[in-house]
Amino acid sequence: MSDPSAPPGRELLLALQLLDRQIVDRHGKLAGKVDDLEISLPSGGGPPVVTALLTGRGALADRLGGRLGRFAAALSRRLVAGDRERPGRVPVSRIADIGNHVTVALDADEMPTYAVEAAVRHGIVEHIPGSGVKGA
C-alpha cells in the first residue's frame, strides 16, 4: 500500500533501473550514460528523491573512485581541453521516459556529455578506416 501523503512520482530500484543506462535524446540519438544520481531529502521528511541524472567524466570518476577514477578523469581532460571537473547534470524534469534506456527531452548536443563524445568521434573514431564517421 502506498502512503497517501507521499508526493506523486515513480518508485525505482535506482541501481537496477537508472545507473549505467544509456541516455537517448528526443530524436533517438545516443547521448551518454547515467553515471550517477543527484538525490535530495525532502524538507518535510519522507523518502529520498532523485533530482537529477549525473553524467560525464566527473560523475563516473567520483563513482569509480581511487586509481581508476583518477585515470578516467585524466583521460577525459586530455580529450576535451577545459573539460570541467563537475559532472553534467540533467534535471529529472527533462526525463521523458525510463525503460531499457532513459529518454530525455533534449537534443544530444545540449547534453553535458556532448563535448567528450564529439572529441572521441572526431579525434579517434573518424581516423579508423571503415568507421563511417566523416570529419566535420
Protein Blocks (a to p, Z undefined) as FASTA:
>chain_A
ZZfkbccdddddfklmmgopacddfkopaebdcfbdcddddfkgpjdddfbdcedjklmm
mmngpjllmmmmmmmmmmmghiafbdcdddfklpmbdcfbccddbdfklpmklmmmmmmm
mmmmmmpghklpacZZ
